[in-house]
């Protein structure tokens, strides 16, 4: 269901999911969504019945791993896929020797990340005109 992206085709599927969720649903501009950080990141793709439905990006920043662009298409939400995506991302980071994680959570999703051991840090801020909170897990 989830895999690390190793092909151009899978990367295009990741971009498709992200475009649907962030550009279309959340009205993020293309210039914010496509930020130039994809070339140095590890990407995760979720596929079910040959249909791409989930995506995520992992960047390795010093002693921390930063999870970014975690997305589940609307028709696939509420089925536990977000939990599975985050667990897959944490496992992928652990396999690379990382155990400290951070992310910018949309405020509506704080409780979701708290259930996974993340703690809010600092003040709420705007990113792509959406309220976010830095969250960390060590």
N, C-alpha and C positions, 0 to 999 in steps of 0.2 A: 504493500500500500504506500509506504514512504520509502524514498531512496535519495541518496546523494546524487546530484546531477553530475554526469560524466560525458554528456553528449550535447551537441548544439540543439538537437531536437528537444531534449528535456529542458534546456535553458529557455527555449522559445515557449514551452508550456508554462514554465515558471512566470515568464513575462506576461503571458496571457492571463493567468490567475491574478497576478498583481494588478494588471490593467483593469480587469473587471472589478475587483474589490476596491482598490484605492482610487483610481481615476474615475471610474463610472459611479460606483456606489457612494464613495466618500468625497467626491469632487476635488480630489487632489490634482494639482496641475501636473502635466507631464514632466515639466522641468524639475519639480520637487521629487516625483517618483523616480525618475531616472537621474540619479545623483552622482554618477561616475564611480561609485564604490563597488559595483558589481564585479569588476574584473579581478579584485583581490579577495573576493569572498567565496565561501562555500555555500552552495545552494541546495535546498531540499525541495523535492517535488512529491506531492501526494496524488496518486492516480487510483481511481476506482472504476472498474469496467471500462478501461481504456479512456476514461475521461479525467483530465487534470482538474483537481478540485482544491488543492492546497499548495502553499508555497511558503518558504522561509529562507532567510539569509543569515549566515553566521560570519561575523568578522572577528579575527583574532587580534586583540589589542593589548599588548603587554601581558600582564598576568590575568586579564579578563577576556572572556568571550562575550561579544555583544550579539544578541539575537535581534534581528530586524526583519521588517516586511513579513511578519507572520500573518498569513491570510488563509481564510477558508471561504470558499464561495457560498453564497447565501443558501442555496438549495441543500448544502451539506452540513449546515450548522445544526447544533443541538443534538448531535449524534456521537459526541465524544471525540471527534476528530481533532479539536483544538488541544485536548489533553494529550492525545497521541502524537501530534506534531511537536509539542513542546518537549515531551519525553524523548522523542527521537532526536531532537536538536541537542538536548542535554547529554544524551548517550554519545552522539557524534563528537561533541566537545570533549567528553571524558576520554574517549578513545584517542584523542590527540593530546591528552595529559592535562586538560583544563578542569578546574573545579570551582572557579569563580565566574559568575554570570551576571550580566546586566542587560537592561533593555529599557526602552521608552514605551511605557504602557499607555494606551488611551485610557482616560480616566474611567470610562464605563467598564473597563476590563480589570480594574485593580483587584477585585475579589478573586477573579480567576487566577491571577498570578500569585496572590497571597496563598491560595490553596496549594501552590507548588513551591512554597517556601521563600518566595521573593518578598522583600521588605521595601516599602516606599522610602525614598530619600529626597530631601530638599523640597522645593516648592513646585506647584503645578506650573507648567509652561505651555506655550502654544507652539505646535509643530504642524505645518500644513493647515493652519487655522483650526486645529483640533487640540483640545486640552490633553496634555500628556503628563506623566509622572515618571521620573527616574526610579527604577526598581532594581534591587541587587539581591543576589543570593550567593553566599560564600560557604 
